[in-house]
């Protein structure tokens, strides 16, 4: 058992940075009013100024204009809004066909499935064995009825980073809108809307040591999108609901605190873990692309053993990791992502995701590898999945 818990599931949620929390506190206890215009009362005007300042900082980070960025409650709402808002605006006018990859995160996949029930056609693109979408295959899938393509910037599970510039060019050439879920790449992988032909981008604060419950959606000026949640006139009359001003302030502060040096350290920890596990623990497979990969992500299958068993044993030693195995899902199926890249049930159920954050150290990487080697060896000795059993 380690002296303290070592958290290696930062793709799920990160610990909030104390500096982010301090930046948010005044908007809980002092300037807690609803944001009002310059004709409102002073505390409301201060709240509006804080919201506008946060919007300006986040938009600037993307290379966008202020009015092209709206706040949401997180990545799930942002992706739902992008997909359903566009189809509401264009479905009856241009066409009722959208394209997504088979390995998208659930907000995109389930939005697509919901649209199918409403009569939309959905094409689910295959990827290669590393999880990459082929732009030429995408081009061949676009029809005269296609109105939107949604391909994630990087996969939440296996970490593969897509060529969204190439994908965006295909969409632009074909005259269809392009949405990308950048929840796991934002601030870690370059993304600038002045350089990349993308129309809608989902981002969130919870993966970069910001608060939960706050996200954003970039909407390129001129993009047709309908308001899909009724209520007030907030966020340029595109999203109804009381603005989360503490969350917006915290989101902007979290972005401000990310540095290139930190991202390089995350990548160094990732590479050390991958290299040592593949070299020191036999019968292991890296899932996802080796080079075109999130700097903070390592996903490895340990063959002949169940991933949930590894996870439980690591937890007993003080290490928190994630698995794509069925026992940690409400469904009885393994990872749709591993299946989507051609993996079988054994590969899916033996996969473990390690994701790093600001508060991890290289010493923790070495510690988890040492414990992991022992756990895998012991579990394989008693596993009915063992190749020698």
C-alpha positions as CSV (number, residue, x, y, z in Angstrom):
1,X,0.0,0.0,0.0
2,X,1.3,3.5,-0.9
3,X,1.4,6.2,1.7
4,X,-1.3,8.1,-0.2
5,X,-3.7,7.4,-3.0
6,X,-2.2,7.9,-6.4
7,X,-4.8,9.1,-8.9
8,X,-4.2,8.0,-12.5
9,X,-7.7,8.6,-13.9
10,X,-7.3,12.2,-14.9
11,X,-9.2,11.7,-18.2
12,X,-12.4,11.2,-16.1
13,X,-11.9,14.3,-14.0
14,X,-9.0,16.2,-12.5
15,X,-8.4,17.6,-9.1
16,X,-9.3,21.3,-9.0
17,X,-6.2,23.5,-8.7
18,X,-6.3,25.6,-5.5
19,X,-5.6,28.7,-7.6
20,X,-8.7,28.0,-9.6
21,X,-10.7,27.7,-6.5
22,X,-9.4,30.9,-5.1
23,X,-10.3,32.7,-8.3
24,X,-13.9,31.4,-8.1
25,X,-14.5,32.1,-4.4
26,X,-15.5,35.8,-4.8
27,X,-18.3,34.9,-7.2
28,X,-19.8,32.6,-4.6
29,X,-19.7,34.9,-1.6
30,X,-19.2,38.5,-2.8
31,X,-20.2,39.1,-6.4
32,X,-22.9,36.4,-6.5
33,X,-25.5,38.3,-8.4
34,X,-27.0,37.4,-11.8
35,X,-25.1,38.9,-14.7
36,X,-26.9,42.1,-15.8
37,X,-26.2,44.8,-18.4
38,X,-24.7,48.2,-17.9
39,X,-28.2,49.4,-17.0
40,X,-28.4,47.0,-14.0
41,X,-27.2,47.3,-10.4
42,X,-23.5,47.3,-9.6
43,X,-23.0,43.8,-8.4
44,X,-24.8,42.4,-11.5
45,X,-22.6,44.6,-13.7
46,X,-19.5,43.2,-12.0
47,X,-20.8,39.7,-12.5
48,X,-21.4,40.4,-16.2
49,X,-17.8,41.8,-16.5
50,X,-16.4,38.7,-15.0
51,X,-18.4,36.5,-17.4
52,X,-17.3,38.6,-20.4
53,X,-13.7,38.5,-19.3
54,X,-13.7,34.7,-19.0
55,X,-15.4,34.4,-22.4
56,X,-12.7,36.7,-23.9
57,X,-9.9,34.6,-22.5
58,X,-11.3,31.3,-23.6
59,X,-12.3,32.5,-27.1
60,X,-8.8,34.0,-27.5
61,X,-7.2,30.7,-26.6
62,X,-9.0,29.1,-29.5
63,X,-8.3,32.0,-31.9
64,X,-12.0,32.9,-31.9
65,X,-14.0,36.0,-31.5
66,X,-15.9,36.5,-28.2
67,X,-19.4,36.1,-29.8
68,X,-18.3,32.8,-31.2
69,X,-18.0,31.2,-27.8
70,X,-20.8,30.2,-25.5
71,X,-20.6,28.6,-22.0
72,X,-22.4,25.4,-21.3
73,X,-22.7,23.0,-18.4
74,X,-19.9,20.7,-19.8
75,X,-18.8,18.6,-22.7
76,X,-22.0,16.5,-22.8
77,X,-24.2,19.6,-23.2
78,X,-21.8,21.1,-25.7
79,X,-21.8,18.1,-28.0
80,X,-25.6,17.6,-27.7
81,X,-26.1,21.3,-28.6
82,X,-23.7,21.2,-31.5
83,X,-25.3,18.1,-33.1
84,X,-29.0,18.7,-32.2
85,X,-28.8,22.4,-32.8
86,X,-27.4,22.0,-36.3
87,X,-29.8,19.3,-37.3
88,X,-32.7,21.4,-36.0
89,X,-31.6,24.3,-38.1
90,X,-30.7,22.4,-41.3
91,X,-32.5,19.1,-41.2
92,X,-35.6,20.2,-43.0
93,X,-33.8,22.5,-45.3
94,X,-30.7,20.8,-46.5
95,X,-30.7,17.1,-45.6
96,X,-31.1,14.6,-42.8
97,X,-27.8,12.7,-42.8
98,X,-24.9,13.0,-40.4
99,X,-21.6,11.2,-40.0
100,X,-19.7,10.2,-36.8
101,X,-17.0,7.7,-36.1
102,X,-17.6,4.4,-34.3
103,X,-15.3,5.3,-31.4
104,X,-16.8,8.7,-30.4
105,X,-17.6,9.4,-26.8
106,X,-21.2,8.8,-25.7
107,X,-22.5,12.4,-25.9
108,X,-21.9,12.2,-29.7
109,X,-22.8,8.6,-30.2
110,X,-26.0,8.8,-28.2
111,X,-27.0,12.1,-29.8
112,X,-26.6,10.4,-33.2
113,X,-28.7,7.4,-32.1
114,X,-31.4,9.8,-30.8
115,X,-31.5,11.4,-34.2
116,X,-31.8,8.1,-35.9
117,X,-35.1,7.5,-34.0
118,X,-36.3,10.9,-35.4
119,X,-35.7,9.7,-39.0
120,X,-32.1,10.9,-39.6
121,X,-29.6,8.8,-41.5
122,X,-26.4,8.3,-39.6
123,X,-23.1,6.8,-41.0
124,X,-20.8,5.3,-38.4
125,X,-17.3,5.5,-39.8
126,X,-14.8,2.7,-39.2
127,X,-11.3,3.6,-38.1
128,X,-8.0,1.8,-38.6
129,X,-6.4,-0.4,-35.9
130,X,-5.0,2.7,-34.2
131,X,-8.3,4.5,-34.1
132,X,-7.6,6.9,-37.0
133,X,-10.3,8.1,-39.4
134,X,-9.4,7.9,-43.1
135,X,-10.3,11.3,-44.7
136,X,-10.8,9.6,-48.0
137,X,-13.3,7.2,-46.4
138,X,-15.0,10.2,-44.9
139,X,-15.2,11.9,-48.3
140,X,-16.8,8.8,-49.9
141,X,-19.4,8.7,-47.1
142,X,-20.6,12.3,-47.6
143,X,-23.8,12.5,-49.7
144,X,-26.0,15.4,-50.9
145,X,-28.1,14.9,-47.8
146,X,-25.1,15.2,-45.3
147,X,-25.3,18.3,-43.1
148,X,-22.8,17.5,-40.3
149,X,-19.7,15.5,-39.5
150,X,-18.7,15.0,-35.9
151,X,-15.2,13.4,-35.4
152,X,-13.4,13.8,-32.0
153,X,-10.1,15.6,-31.8
154,X,-8.7,12.8,-29.7
155,X,-10.3,9.6,-28.3
156,X,-11.1,9.6,-24.6
157,X,-10.1,6.0,-24.1
158,X,-7.2,5.1,-26.3
159,X,-5.8,8.6,-26.7
160,X,-5.4,8.7,-30.5
161,X,-5.3,12.2,-31.9
162,X,-7.1,12.6,-35.3
163,X,-6.0,14.6,-38.3
164,X,-8.8,17.1,-37.8
165,X,-7.2,19.6,-40.3
166,X,-7.4,17.0,-43.0
167,X,-10.9,16.0,-41.9
168,X,-11.9,19.6,-41.8
169,X,-10.7,20.2,-45.4
170,X,-12.8,17.3,-46.6
171,X,-15.9,18.8,-44.9
172,X,-15.2,22.3,-46.2
173,X,-14.7,20.9,-49.8
174,X,-18.0,19.1,-49.5
175,X,-19.9,22.0,-48.0
176,X,-20.8,20.2,-44.7
177,X,-20.4,21.4,-41.2
178,X,-17.7,19.9,-39.0
179,X,-17.9,19.5,-35.2
180,X,-15.1,18.1,-33.1
181,X,-15.1,17.1,-29.4
182,X,-11.8,18.5,-28.0
183,X,-12.6,17.8,-24.4
184,X,-9.3,15.9,-24.0
185,X,-7.0,17.9,-26.3
186,X,-7.9,21.5,-25.2
187,X,-4.8,23.2,-24.0
188,X,-2.7,20.0,-24.5
189,X,-2.8,19.7,-28.3
190,X,-2.7,22.8,-30.6
191,X,-6.1,23.9,-31.8
192,X,-6.7,27.2,-33.4
193,X,-9.8,28.0,-35.5
194,X,-7.9,30.5,-37.6
195,X,-5.8,27.6,-38.9
196,X,-8.1,24.6,-38.8
197,X,-11.4,24.4,-40.8
198,X,-13.7,23.5,-38.0
199,X,-17.2,24.9,-37.4
200,X,-18.0,23.7,-33.8
201,X,-15.7,22.7,-31.0
202,X,-16.7,21.1,-27.6
203,X,-14.4,21.9,-24.7
204,X,-14.7,21.5,-20.9
205,X,-12.9,22.5,-17.7
206,X,-12.9,19.2,-15.7
207,X,-10.0,17.7,-17.6
208,X,-7.6,20.6,-17.0
209,X,-7.9,21.1,-13.2
210,X,-10.8,23.4,-13.6
211,X,-14.3,23.0,-12.0
212,X,-16.9,20.4,-13.0
213,X,-20.1,21.6,-14.5
214,X,-18.7,24.2,-16.9
215,X,-17.8,23.8,-20.6
216,X,-18.0,25.7,-23.8
217,X,-19.0,25.4,-27.4
218,X,-17.2,27.3,-30.2
219,X,-19.6,28.2,-33.0
220,X,-18.0,29.7,-36.1
221,X,-19.7,32.9,-37.2
222,X,-22.3,32.2,-39.8
223,X,-22.9,28.6,-38.7
224,X,-26.6,27.7,-38.7
225,X,-27.6,26.4,-35.3
226,X,-30.9,26.4,-33.5
227,X,-31.6,26.9,-29.8
228,X,-32.5,23.5,-28.6
229,X,-33.3,24.2,-24.9
230,X,-36.1,26.7,-24.2
231,X,-36.0,29.3,-21.5
232,X,-34.3,32.7,-21.2
233,X,-32.1,34.7,-23.6
234,X,-28.7,33.9,-22.1
235,X,-25.5,33.2,-24.2
236,X,-26.5,35.2,-27.3
237,X,-30.0,33.6,-27.1
238,X,-28.5,30.2,-27.9
239,X,-28.5,28.6,-24.4
240,X,-31.2,29.2,-21.8
241,X,-30.3,29.2,-18.1
242,X,-28.6,31.1,-15.3
243,X,-24.9,31.7,-16.2
244,X,-22.4,29.8,-14.1
245,X,-20.2,32.7,-13.4
246,X,-17.9,31.0,-10.8
247,X,-17.5,28.1,-13.2
248,X,-16.7,30.4,-16.1
249,X,-14.1,32.3,-14.0
250,X,-12.6,29.0,-12.9
251,X,-12.5,27.7,-16.4
252,X,-10.6,30.7,-17.7
253,X,-8.1,30.5,-14.7
254,X,-7.5,26.8,-15.4
255,X,-6.6,27.6,-19.0
256,X,-4.2,30.3,-17.8
257,X,-2.4,27.9,-15.6
258,X,-1.6,25.3,-18.2
259,X,2.0,25.5,-19.5
260,X,4.0,23.8,-22.3
261,X,6.4,22.5,-19.7
262,X,3.7,20.8,-17.8
263,X,2.3,19.1,-21.0
264,X,5.9,18.0,-21.8
265,X,6.1,16.4,-18.3
266,X,2.8,14.6,-18.8
267,X,4.1,13.2,-22.1
268,X,7.4,12.1,-20.4
269,X,5.4,10.2,-17.8
270,X,3.2,8.7,-20.5
271,X,6.2,7.5,-22.5
272,X,8.0,6.1,-19.4
273,X,4.9,4.1,-18.4
274,X,4.3,2.7,-22.0
275,X,8.0,1.9,-22.6
276,X,8.5,0.1,-19.3
277,X,5.3,-1.9,-19.3
278,X,5.8,-3.1,-22.9
279,X,9.4,-4.0,-22.1
280,X,9.0,-5.5,-18.6
281,X,5.5,-7.1,-18.6
282,X,5.0,-9.8,-21.3
283,X,1.9,-10.2,-23.4
284,X,0.8,-6.6,-23.4
285,X,-0.5,-4.4,-26.2
286,X,-0.6,-0.7,-26.5
287,X,-4.0,0.6,-27.7
288,X,-4.1,3.6,-29.9
289,X,-1.5,5.3,-32.0
290,X,2.0,5.4,-30.6
291,X,2.9,8.9,-31.9
292,X,-0.4,10.7,-32.7
293,X,-1.5,10.4,-29.1
294,X,-2.7,12.5,-26.2
295,X,0.3,13.5,-24.1
296,X,-1.4,12.4,-20.9
297,X,-2.9,9.0,-22.0
298,X,-1.6,5.4,-22.0
299,X,-4.0,2.6,-22.7
300,X,-2.7,-1.0,-22.5
301,X,-4.2,-4.4,-22.7
302,X,-2.8,-7.0,-20.3
303,X,-3.7,-10.3,-22.1
304,X,-4.9,-13.4,-20.2
305,X,-6.3,-11.4,-17.3
306,X,-9.4,-9.3,-16.6
307,X,-9.0,-5.6,-16.4
308,X,-11.4,-5.2,-13.5
309,X,-9.3,-7.6,-11.5
310,X,-6.2,-5.5,-12.1
311,X,-8.1,-2.3,-11.2
312,X,-9.3,-3.7,-7.9
313,X,-5.9,-5.0,-6.9
314,X,-4.2,-1.7,-7.9
315,X,-6.8,0.1,-5.8
316,X,-5.9,-2.0,-2.8
317,X,-2.3,-0.8,-3.3
318,X,-3.5,2.8,-3.5
319,X,-3.6,3.4,-7.3
320,X,-6.7,4.6,-9.1
321,X,-6.9,3.7,-12.7
322,X,-9.8,3.0,-15.2
323,X,-10.8,0.0,-17.3
324,X,-13.0,-0.5,-20.3
325,X,-14.2,-3.8,-18.8
326,X,-17.9,-4.5,-18.5
327,X,-18.0,-4.7,-14.7
328,X,-17.4,-1.0,-14.5
329,X,-20.2,-0.2,-16.9
330,X,-23.9,-0.2,-16.6
331,X,-24.0,-2.3,-19.7
332,X,-22.8,-5.9,-20.0
333,X,-20.5,-5.1,-22.9
334,X,-16.8,-4.2,-23.0
335,X,-15.3,-1.1,-24.5
336,X,-16.9,0.1,-27.8
337,X,-13.7,1.8,-28.6
338,X,-11.5,-1.3,-28.4
339,X,-14.1,-3.2,-30.5
340,X,-14.1,-0.2,-32.9
341,X,-10.4,-0.6,-33.6
342,X,-10.8,-4.3,-34.3
343,X,-10.1,-5.7,-30.8
344,X,-11.9,-8.7,-29.5
345,X,-13.5,-9.3,-26.0
346,X,-10.3,-10.5,-24.5
347,X,-8.5,-7.4,-25.6
348,X,-11.3,-5.1,-24.5
349,X,-11.7,-6.7,-21.0
350,X,-8.0,-6.7,-20.4
351,X,-7.5,-3.0,-21.1
352,X,-6.4,-0.4,-18.5
353,X,-6.3,3.4,-19.1
354,X,-3.7,5.4,-17.2
355,X,-4.1,9.2,-17.5
356,X,-1.8,11.7,-15.9
357,X,-2.3,15.2,-14.5
358,X,-0.6,18.1,-12.8
359,X,-0.3,16.4,-9.4
360,X,1.4,13.2,-10.7
361,X,5.1,12.5,-10.5
362,X,7.6,10.3,-12.3
363,X,8.1,8.4,-9.0
364,X,4.5,7.5,-9.0
365,X,4.9,6.1,-12.5
366,X,7.7,3.9,-11.4
367,X,5.7,2.8,-8.3
368,X,2.6,1.8,-10.3
369,X,4.7,-0.2,-12.8
370,X,6.4,-2.2,-10.0
371,X,3.1,-3.0,-8.3
372,X,1.5,-3.7,-11.7
373,X,4.1,-6.3,-12.7
374,X,3.5,-8.3,-9.5
375,X,-0.3,-8.1,-9.8
376,X,-0.5,-9.2,-13.4
377,X,1.9,-12.1,-12.7
378,X,-0.2,-13.3,-9.8
379,X,-3.5,-12.9,-11.6
380,X,-2.3,-14.7,-14.7
381,X,-1.2,-17.6,-12.5
382,X,-4.8,-18.2,-11.4
383,X,-6.7,-16.9,-14.4
384,X,-8.7,-19.3,-16.6
385,X,-7.8,-17.0,-19.5
386,X,-4.1,-17.9,-19.3
387,X,-2.5,-19.2,-22.4
388,X,-0.9,-22.1,-20.5
389,X,-4.1,-23.1,-18.6
